[in-house]
Amino acid sequence: MTNLLYSITLELHALESTNIPATTGHQAHALFLDLVRQVQPDLAARLHDEPDYRPFTVSMLNGALVRDGQLQLRAGQPYRLRITLLDGGALWQCLSSYFLETSPITLRMGQAEFQLARVYSSAETDPTGWAGHTSWQTLAAIPAQRTITLRFASPCAFSMGNRQFALFPEPSLVWDSLMRTWNRYAPEILRINKQGLRDFVSQQVAISDYELHTSCLHFPHALQKGFLGTCSYQVKTTNGYAPQLATLAAFAQYAGVGYKTTMGMGQTRIEEM
């Protein structure tokens, strides 16, 4: 069986007009775990409790007006939440069956309640273009590219330890982050040699252009700064680890980049040239 990766967009309609804090990543994370708990309680417990097992990402809630640090939600209005799944498709099969068989599905994010109105699972139907699915094998077969441009669509940061964060997408930080996630969840035969890729990135990859700015997120216990925008990388050769570099860049849409990708940060995808 081919192991699939999924990027799905949930269209949520607010049941009542209300305001919630603008930084919704931690609440979106809780909403996702609650959704999994409704379908597979044992898996929800594992996702919550097991260190380093996080085969998913969750975006922040999108589509709401932000004013004075609050999202202004209006009853009946649609909002979007994106979830990616790196679990080989098993969780998606359970969730999609649950979506089809259960109606209505009500989900809570902090003080706000939503009704699940629609689930987008393909780029053709998703108005944001972020939904889709692929396989590890398809990603691994992507050819080398001489220029790679990444869009960082939600604040991104790289944890350097001791509450220190890097706020610029240096090639080594970007591809190290992607490689760690890839090697954690990809089939063993497709895993990438860490030192080989690191040496290749340091010697063959350079930033050629960028348009970035920083933004602050107000999580409950900490202020978190991150960068957003686009960054282009020039790859000096198509030999060596260049194909793996392109593979990991395409993988970013499913894996996210950097810190707190399960709480809305690091939403990233490759820009078509």
KELUMBA-482784 format. One record per residue (C-alpha): x, y, z. Coordinates in steps of 0.02 Angstrom, whole numbers, padded with zeros to 5 digits, always signed. Layout:
<sites>
XYZ...
</sites>
This chain:
<sites>
+00000+00000+00000+00065+00172-00046+00091+00284+00103+00000+00447+00073+00018+00620+00146-00133+00735+00155-00162+00921+00165-00345+00959+00200-00437+01122+00226-00586+01128+00343-00718+01260+00308-00794+01307+00476-00947+01416+00502-00957+01513+00665-01115+01473+00762-01115+01639+00854-01032+01808+00837-00889+01824+00959-00708+01878+00978-00562+01763+01016-00375+01799+01034-00288+01823+00867-00157+01691+00904-00262+01533+00884-00126+01403+00854-00137+01321+01025-00327+01320+01015-00323+01248+00838-00206+01112+00904-00333+01070+01040-00475+01071+00912-00381+00946+00803-00344+00829+00949-00527+00837+01000-00577+00791+00822-00459+00642+00824-00524+00594+00996-00699+00581+00924-00635+00458+00794-00487+00367+00874-00468+00401+01061-00310+00295+01077-00224+00390+00938-00275+00558+01013-00195+00505+01178-00036+00452+01088-00027+00616+00991-00047+00712+01153+00067+00610+01264+00207+00531+01162+00361+00641+01145+00420+00676+00967+00268+00592+00886+00182+00733+00793+00139+00670+00617+00030+00821+00580+00025+01009+00566-00117+01129+00604-00135+01306+00539-00208+01453+00631-00388+01500+00595-00392+01601+00434-00519+01720+00360-00566+01824+00511-00543+02011+00533-00409+02053+00662-00433+02205+00772-00344+02249+00935-00269+02076+00950-00436+01989+00928-00515+01887+00788-00689+01955+00755-00798+01806+00713-00971+01829+00638-01111+01701+00648-01132+01604+00486-00971+01668+00409-00846+01540+00341-00670+01522+00411-00533+01402+00364-00417+01285+00457-00286+01178+00370-00225+01011+00435-00088+00901+00363-00068+00717+00400+00095+00619+00382+00026+00455+00449+00011+00354+00288-00171+00394+00261-00247+00289+00400-00304+00439+00502-00374+00525+00346-00477+00371+00305-00551+00373+00479-00582+00560+00475-00659+00562+00302-00778+00421+00350-00824+00517+00507-00854+00676+00405-00970+00581+00287-01065+00484+00421-01085+00617+00556-01189+00773+00536-01181+00904+00598-01004+00906+00670-00976+01044+00797-00801+01097+00846-00742+01217+00979-00595+01336+00975-00578+01423+01142-00743+01513+01172-00799+01497+00991-00905+01357+00919-00905+01309+00735-01000+01191+00624-00897+01095+00497-00972+01144+00330-00850+01073+00203-00687+00977+00187-00569+01014+00043-00442+00880+00002-00382+00931-00173-00302+01089-00240-00430+01095-00381-00576+01119-00261-00489+01214-00120-00499+01403-00152-00338+01427-00054-00242+01302-00161-00161+01223-00007-00258+01060-00003-00192+00906-00090-00115+00735-00066+00041+00646-00122+00149+00496-00078+00324+00483-00007+00375+00395-00168+00307+00537-00277+00400+00666-00175+00560+00564-00180+00551+00560-00371+00550+00750-00393+00696+00805-00503+00829+00930-00453+00795+01116-00471+00921+01256-00491+00808+01384-00406+00689+01349-00261+00573+01482-00190+00482+01450-00027+00335+01549+00040+00325+01558+00230+00139+01591+00252+00131+01597+00442+00263+01656+00564+00414+01542+00562+00559+01527+00685+00695+01401+00722+00726+01351+00902+00910+01360+00947+00881+01306+01128+00863+01405+01289+00720+01509+01216+00836+01575+01080+00765+01581+00903+00834+01611+00730+00723+01727+00628+00796+01708+00454+00776+01558+00336+00959+01510+00317+00971+01359+00200+01046+01249+00336+00903+01286+00456+00765+01261+00327+00828+01096+00257+00881+01027+00425+00704+01055+00489+00627+00971+00337+00751+00826+00342+00716+00789+00526+00530+00775+00492+00556+00675+00333+00672+00549+00417+00553+00532+00565+00400+00481+00462+00455+00428+00286+00479+00243+00243+00653+00187+00297+00710+00154+00119+00680+00337+00074+00769+00417+00221+00905+00544+00182+01084+00541+00245+01096+00685+00368+01278+00731+00351+01277+00711+00163+01132+00833+00143+01205+00955+00270+01371+00960+00179+01283+00984+00012+01177+01128+00078+01326+01218+00154+01429+01203-00005+01300+01214-00146+01151+01320-00088+01144+01509-00073+01005+01634-00046+00974+01733-00206+00826+01842-00155+00704+01868-00012+00557+01974+00041+00526+01945+00225+00456+02032+00377+00431+01983+00559+00271+01963+00658+00230+01925+00840+00114+01790+00904+00041+01801+01078+00035+01623+01146-00037+01604+01323+00130+01595+01411+00250+01678+01291+00270+01805+01153+00338+01720+00997+00415+01814+00852+00427+01738+00678+00460+01787+00497+00343+01779+00347+00365+01804+00160+00466+01724+00021+00646+01670+00003+00732+01605-00154+00878+01484-00151+01004+01455-00290+01068+01277-00307+01239+01274-00392+01224+01099-00464+01092+00969-00509+01206+00828-00451+01233+00755-00279+01094+00791-00157+01006+00917-00270+00855+00801-00302+00833+00772-00114+00839+00960-00089+00693+00980-00212+00601+00836-00129+00611+00917+00042+00557+01086-00028+00398+01007-00097+00376+00913+00068+00366+01081+00159+00181+01097+00112+00146+00944+00220+00281+00958+00354+00292+01143+00389+00459+01221+00437+00535+01261+00606+00453+01284+00776+00273+01246+00831+00209+01180+00665+00070+01090+00760+00012+01259+00827-00001+01362+00669+00179+01416+00643+00291+01376+00495+00157+01350+00362+00265+01339+00206+00253+01288+00024+00358+01295-00133+00316+01433-00256+00300+01379-00437+00420+01475-00547
</sites>
